[in-house]
Amino acid sequence: MELKDRLQLILDERHLKQKDLASTIKVTESYVSNMLKGKRSNISESLAMLIEQTYGYSAQWILTGEGDRYSAQANIPELSPAKKRVIAEIEKMSEAELDAVKVFINSLSEYKKAFNASDKISSHNSEE
């Protein structure tokens, strides 16, 4: 996969326009356009790092196409370090392992619903 393909994938996944990416990495729209057309086949490390920090894509993947697509250390302020570690582990899982995780999450959701319902019943009974 070439740089133009990796950048197009980022635009598609994040529902961005060329001008949005250009604004984020502080370059002109024509610079981004040239990269997407394949007229520029490389990107500087500092621009790749800016994309990583903003959108969570690995700078190494942006630069070379190698390694994980997403940065395990993505700069997503609303995520705790524990949540970032979980996401990094999920990225490594096979489809079968992901299916097992989905089943667990669904069962946890059902447990929470039942637990919340019993709390409401208990608090209602204690009010009487």
C-alpha positions in Angstrom: 0.0 0.0 0.0 1.4 3.3 -1.1 1.3 6.6 0.9 -1.5 7.9 -1.2 -3.6 4.8 -0.3 -2.8 5.1 3.4 -3.8 8.8 3.4 -7.0 8.0 1.5 -7.8 5.3 4.0 -7.4 7.9 6.8 -9.7 10.3 5.1 -12.3 7.7 4.5 -12.2 6.2 8.0 -12.4 9.6 9.7 -14.8 11.1 7.1 -12.4 13.9 6.4 -12.0 16.2 3.4 -8.6 17.0 2.0 -8.9 20.5 3.4 -9.5 19.1 6.9 -6.3 17.0 6.8 -4.4 20.0 5.3 -5.6 22.2 8.1 -4.7 19.7 10.7 -1.1 19.2 9.5 -0.7 22.8 8.5 0.0 22.3 4.8 -1.8 23.5 1.7 -4.7 21.6 0.2 -2.6 21.2 -3.0 0.2 19.5 -0.9 -2.4 17.0 0.3 -3.9 16.6 -3.2 -0.4 15.9 -4.6 0.2 13.2 -2.0 -3.2 11.6 -2.8 -2.5 11.7 -6.5 0.8 10.0 -5.9 2.9 13.0 -7.1 4.5 13.1 -3.6 5.5 9.6 -2.5 6.8 10.5 1.0 5.8 12.5 4.0 8.0 14.0 6.7 8.3 12.3 10.1 7.0 15.5 11.8 3.8 15.5 9.6 3.3 11.8 10.3 3.6 12.4 14.0 1.0 15.2 13.8 -1.4 12.8 12.1 -0.7 10.2 14.8 -1.3 12.7 17.6 -4.5 14.0 16.0 -6.1 10.9 14.5 -4.4 8.0 16.3 -2.8 6.4 13.2 0.7 5.1 13.8 3.4 7.4 12.3 5.5 4.4 11.4 2.5 3.0 9.4 2.0 6.3 7.7 5.6 6.6 6.8 6.3 3.0 5.6 3.1 1.1 5.5 4.6 -1.3 8.0 3.5 -2.2 11.6 0.1 -1.6 13.2 -2.2 0.9 11.5 -3.3 2.5 14.8 -1.0 3.8 17.4 -1.2 2.0 20.7 -0.3 5.2 22.4 -2.8 7.3 20.4 -3.2 10.7 21.9 -6.9 10.4 22.9 -7.3 12.4 26.1 -10.6 10.9 27.1 -9.1 7.4 27.3 -7.2 6.3 30.5 -3.9 4.4 30.1 -5.8 1.2 31.1 -8.3 1.7 28.3 -5.5 2.4 25.8 -3.8 -0.8 26.8 -7.0 -2.7 26.3 -7.4 -1.2 22.8 -3.9 -2.1 21.9 -4.5 -5.7 22.9 -7.8 -5.8 21.0 -6.0 -4.7 17.9 -3.8 -7.8 18.1 -6.8 -10.3 18.4 -8.0 -12.7 15.7 -11.7 -12.5 14.6 -12.5 -15.5 16.8 -11.0 -13.8 19.8 -12.9 -10.6 19.0 -16.2 -12.6 18.8 -15.5 -14.0 22.3 -14.9 -10.4 23.6 -18.2 -9.3 22.0 -20.0 -12.1 23.8 -18.4 -11.1 27.1 -19.3 -7.4 26.6 -22.9 -8.3 25.8 -23.2 -10.5 28.9 -21.7 -7.7 31.0 -24.3 -5.3 29.6 -27.1 -7.8 30.5 -25.6 -8.2 34.0 -25.6 -4.4 34.5 -29.2 -4.1 33.3 -30.3 -6.8 35.8 -28.1 -5.3 38.6 -29.6 -1.8 38.0 -33.1 -3.2 38.0 -32.5 -5.0 41.3 -31.1 -1.8 42.8 -34.2 0.1 41.8 -36.4 -2.6 43.3 -34.4 -2.5 46.6 -34.4 1.3 46.8 -38.2 1.4 46.1 -38.9 -1.3 48.8 -36.8 0.6 51.4 -38.7 3.8 50.7 -42.0 2.1 51.7 
